[in-house]
């Protein structure tokens, strides 16, 4: 069972932007004429690039087209409330100015700038929560980090890595950029419960309100992250999120054009929210610092839908009694409001049974009133309802119908659409 993270901003946000960006972005999925068949940010491992050869990528990594304001504006316009960016991925390279390791974007590249500082300023201006991804266990550049070289992980001095690199870098991230919403840890590998606790406690000692993701390991996280692109089949109570890709990779690959459509993303967002989760959707900027144009175009389309329907996403909860799984009608709710996400458009809702008395029904995005009839059945203590829907479908993807009720709880008995 997921925990309750205790942070209302995260519980209400429901939609965030994940950003995977690093030296691997410069390679774009290709090394010395060989293309990786795997995700872009794992190219060092999957193509067995030696550490010294991989280090040389930093000498040419110069993302001069990076614009923090553009990135944050894109997230804001898409309806996202927080950004999680890779401050250090498994390759061990710090995408910020780290004083405890020269292997960072300021000291080791011709760029000579700290993009995390720029993002922190842009996020403050746009009221977006800045969060950092940090690979706390795997580090392919540190001899004591898990995943490095031929030495088995169990034979490494992992404590040394924690004390000399992991913890110092976490202190930097939590003291150099203002308030941080969360630290998104990943792949705990064989971290002991003691090590997970130490890292989680360090975060809280510096910023008590900063969340710790479930992938810290050993159940020390504040909330649960599912497997990549994995959505629970039924409502799942407690705090959790789905980290997901927009195409097939996280880090940039120039040959990955398998983009999800805006229609697909809206449906996934609603499905995840209806089951109680947050949707953390990834973009992978290239080596110059540009978010791929297809990502931009798709997120802008999602943002257009969010403009009129965000109320049915933010701060919503699973329906207390979940109706049978339907492909074309999905529900979200908040107190005294039930939202019907209509992915098809029937002529009418023939019968819907609620325990609560209705106040009004309308199209959320436009306010257009929807006529309905209600019959109370004393024996079952139900209100049997019929809605007459507008002839024209309000939205080509997801038309949201808002049902306002007199009581806070929304309890289903049945639904029949024709």
N, C-alpha and C positions, 0 to 999 in steps of 0.2 A: 504494500500500500504506500503510495507516495506521501511524503510529509507535507505539512502546511508551511510554506516558506516564511510566512509572517510579513511579507512585503507586498502591500496592496498595489503598489505601482506595477509590479510584475504580474500579479494575479489579474489586474484589469487590462494590461497591455494587449495580450492575446496574439500580437503579430510583431515579429522583429526581423531585422536583417542580419544575417551571418555574412562575414567577409573573410575569405581565404586569400591571403596575399603574401607573397614572399619571394625568395630567390627562384623558386620553382616556376613562378609566373613568367620569368624571363625566358625559361626554356620552352614554355608553352606545350609541354608534352613530348619534346624531342631532344635527344642527346646524341651528338656525333652521328647524325643520319639515322638513328634508330628511334622509333616512336614507341612510347609506352602504351600498352593496352589497358592500363589501370588508371586510377584517379591521378590527376596532375601533381598534387602536392606530395605524393609518394614516389616520385620519379627517381630520387636519389637511391631509395631502397630497392625499388623494382628493377632498375637497370644497373644496379651495383656500381654506382658512381663513387670512386674513391673520395675520401674526405678532402684531400688536398686539391683534387680536380674540382670538386663541388665548390670549394672556397673561392676559386677563380671567377665564379659567376658574379660574385660581389663586385669585382673590378669593372664589370660592364653594366651592372644593374643601376639604372639612372631614370627613375620614373618621373620625368620632368613634366608630364601632362597630368599628374595627380592634382586634383582639386577637391579639398575636403568639403568645401561648401556645396559643390555639385553632388558629391556622394550623399551627404546628409539631406540635401534637398530632395534627392530621389527617394530616399527612405521615407521622409516626411510626407511627400506627395502620394506615396503608395499606401499610406495609412499605417506605417510601421512606427512603433513607439520606442524601440531600443535597437542599438547596433552592437554586435559582438564581433570583434576583429582579432585576427591572429597576431598577437604581440610576439609570440614565439611558437612555431610549430615543431614537429618532430625533427626537422633538419637542424634545429639548434640555433638558427639565425634570429637575432632580435630585430624586430621591425620598429624599434624605437631606440633612443639614445641610452644604452645601458652602460653604466660606469664600471660594472664588475666584469664585463666581457667586451673586448674590442670587436668581437664578431657581431657587429650591429650595423644598421643602415646608415648611421651618421659617421662612424669611424672607418668603415670598411668599403663604402661605395662612393662613387663620384657625386651622388645626390646630396650628401652632407646635411640633410635636413631630417627633422623628427616628424614623421607624418602623424604620429599619435598626438602630438601637441596641437597640430592643426585640427585634427578631428575633435579633440577635447573642446577647443574653442568653438568650432562649428556646431557641435552638439549642444553646448550651452546656449548658443544663440537661438537654436530651433527647438529647444525643450525636448531633446532626444536623450535618453539615457545612454551613456557610453559604457561599454563592457569589454573586457579583454578575454580572449582565448589564450590559455597558456598550457603548453604541454609539460606537465609536471613530472612525468615518469620517463617517457621516451625522449632521448636526445642523442641523435646520431653523430653529433659533433663532439660530445663529451665522453671520454673513455669510461666513466662510471655511470653514464646514463643508459637506461635500458634501450636495447636495440642497436647499440654501437658495436661494430666490429665483430670479430669471431669469438670473443670471450662470452661464455654463457652468462645471461643476466644474473643468475643466482650466485655467480662468483665475483660480481662487481661490488665495489664499495659504494653502494647506493647512498649511504648516509653522507659520504663525502660530497657527492653530487648535490644532495639536498642542501647541505650547509654552505657550499661554496658557490653554487650557481642558482639553484631553484629558489631558495628562500630570499637571497639578496635581490634577485630580479623581481620577485613578487613585491618586496618592499618598495622597489623603485616604481613599479606600476601603480602601487597604492598610495604613493606620496608625491608623485610628480605631475599628476593630471587631474587633480581635484577629485570630486566624488565619483566613484565607480559603482555602477549598478550591480555587477556580478563578475566573478572570475569563472570562466567556462573551462574547466579542466577536462582532460581527455585521456583515454587508454591507460588506466592505472596499472596495467600489467600485473606484476607480482608485488606491488606495494603492500606492505604490512598494515594492519589496522593502526599501529602506532604512527607510521609515517603519514598515513592519510589524516589522522587526527592532528598531527603537528602542523601540516600544511593548512588545514581548515582553521585551526586555532590562530595561526599567524595572520590569516586574512582578517578574522574577526577582531584581533587585537589592534589592528591598524584602522580598519573601517568596519565597525560593528554592524552596520546596516548593509554591507556588501554581501550579496548572496554567493553561495558556493554551489556549483552545479553537481549533480549526482555522480558525474564521472570522476570525481575525486577518489571514488572507490570506498569499499568497506562501509557503505551506508552512512557516510559522514556529510553527504550533501544536503542542501536545504530543499531540493526538489529533484524529481526524476527526469532524466532524458531517455527517451526511447532509443532503440536502435535507429541507425540512419534511415530516413524515409519510412519508418515503421509507424503505423497508426493502429492503436488498439481497436478491436472490433466492436466494443461496447463502451458506454460511459465509464470513466475511470476517475474515481474521486480522490482528492488530494491535488497537489501541484505537480505538473509535468509538462513537457514540451516535446515536439517532434522536430529534430534538426533535419533539414531536407535540402535537396539540390534543385536548381532550376533546370539543369540539363543532367548529364551523367557524371560530372566531375565536381569537385569542390574548388581546387586550384585550377587556374586557367589552362585550357588546352585548345589550341587553335583549330583542331579538327573535330571538336565535339559540338555538333549543331543540333543535338536531339533536345530541343527546347520544349518545355511544357508550355502550353498555351495559357493565356490569361484566364480563359474559361476553366481550364483544369485547375489552375491555382486557386480561383475563387471557390470552386467546389471543395478542394482539399482544405482550404482555410475554414470553411463552414463545417466540414465534417470533423476536423480536429477540435474546433471550438465547441461543437455540439457534444463532444465526448469529454470535455473538460480541460483541454490542453491548449498550449500556446504553439504557434507555428513560427519556427525560426528558419527563414528561407534564405538560402545562400546565393551570393554573387561572387564571381572570381575575376577580379581586375587583372589586366595584362601587365607585362613588364614596363610599359610606359605609364601605367597608372590610370588607364581607362577601363571603366566597367563596360563590357561588351555591349554593343548597340542593341542586339536582340534582348538582352536582359533589361536594358533601359526601356525599350518599347513595351515589353510585356508588363513590367511593373507600373508603367504609366497607365496602361489599360486597367490594371487591377485598381489603381488609385481612382480612376474615374468611377468605378463601381462603388468604392468605399465612400466617396463623397456623399452619396445619398443613403448609404446603408450601414455606416460604421456603428450606429447605435445597436445593431443586431449582432455586433462582434465584440466590442469592448465591454469588459466587466460582466460578460454573460456567464451562465452556468449550464450544466446539463439539465435537461428536463427531469424533474424528480421521478416520474414514472415514464420511462422511455417507450414510445410506441414501437411497434415492430419495424424492423429495418426496412426502409424504403429508399430506392435509388433516387427518386425524383422529388421528394419532400424531406427536408431536414429541419430540425427545430433547434433553436437556441432560446434562452429566456433570461430575464432579470425580473426582480419583483414587480408584479402586476403587469408584466408584458411578456407575451409569447410571440416569438418570431417564426413564421413559416417561410422557409426558403424554398421557393417553387422553381425547380429546374425544368419542369414541364408546365404547361398551362392548360389545365382542364377547363371545361365550361363552368363547372361549379364543384364545390366541395359538398358532396351529397349528404354526409353526416359526420359530425365530429362530436364526441362526448367529452365534456369537461366537468370537473367537480366544482368549478368556479363560475360565478355569474359574470357575463360579459358587460363591458361598458361601451366599447366601440371597436370597429375593425376598419383598417385602412391600409393603403399601399404606403409603405414606409418612406420611400424616396420622394413621393409626390404629395402625400397627404390625401389622395383621392379616397373618399369613403366607400366602403363595400357593404351593401345591404346584407342583412342576415336575419334569420328567424331562430328563435330559441324556445325550446319546450322543456320544462323542468319535470323530471320523472321522480316522484317522491320515493318509490320503492328502491331505486338504485342511487338516489341522491346525486343525479347527474343532470347536466344541461345538455340536451341534444340540439345541435346547431347545424344550420345549413347556410352556406355562403353563396351569394351570386357574384361571381367574379367578373371584372370588366372584360369586354369582348376582345380588346386588344391587349396583348401581353406587355406589361410595363417595361420589362427589361429582357433583352434577348438571352441573357445567361441565367441570372438568378433574380426573380421578382420576389421581394420580401413583403409579406403581409404581416402587419402588426396587430395583435389581438390584445386589447387592454382589458384586464379583469379587475374585479373589486377586491379580491384577496391576493395576498402575496404569492402563495404557492400555486403552481399550475400542475394539475393532476390529470393525466390522460386515462381514458378507458378504451376508446377506439377511434379510428379514423377511416373513412371510406371516400376516395376521390374518384370521380368519373370524368 
